[in-house]
Amino acid sequence: MLLVICGAGSAGPPGGGLPVASPADSGWQESPDPVIARLTAMYGAVMLTRGQPPPTIRFRDEAEVAAFQASLDTASVTLSGRRVELQAPAAAALAAARDELATMGIALQARGRGPAGRSYATSVANWRSRLLPALRHWVAVGRLSAAEAARIRALHDDAQIAAVLDLEDRGLWCGTRLDATILSSVAAPGSSQHHSLLAIDLVTGDPRLPGVLARHGWHRTVLG
């Protein structure tokens, strides 16, 4: 499960729902660009962070990601023997949650090979790991021509994201199970909350864990 540090010790919304980012809450100005608006709706909770929010909802390339990450005050935290690096306020909050969970006999564990910080190239690779199988599927079932699939594969990131969202508007879903938006399965290139060192993938099997994490500002903000 992906969790994002987006509150100052908040217990989260009533009923355990997801915190929702909005221009009124974060000062983020709504974009007239429909793609940016969609990305903001999915990932904008990161703008509510107690740390340093990203300057944009989508970084354009590796240089922008690297420059922002280099500007951050970071710290490491160890989870079940595994060290991860986050923005300093996020690391402190995660360490506090880890310690509280330990008193309950719960070991907080990071999930996956790159659970915290992420490069632009990694976000592109993750995006393509969902997109390419989806394009092959829709071609195989006759809903998309091979030529159109090839055109989409060849597009630059900006244009490709827009083209994929247009496909989904036609009901050609590109999420992992092909029944929901790709944005619920993977972030568009440059829009991963991990770029800002404010998000982490955790093993969250114990039902007590989300409540403890929420008390320390960590919330699940993307359904998928």
Helices and strands as residue ranges (DSSP letters): E 2-5, G 14-16, H 23-26, H 34-43, G 44-48, H 62-70, E 74-79, E 82-87, H 88-103, E 109-110, H 120-140, H 146-154, H 157-169, G 182-184, G 193-196, E 199-203, H 209-215, E 218-219
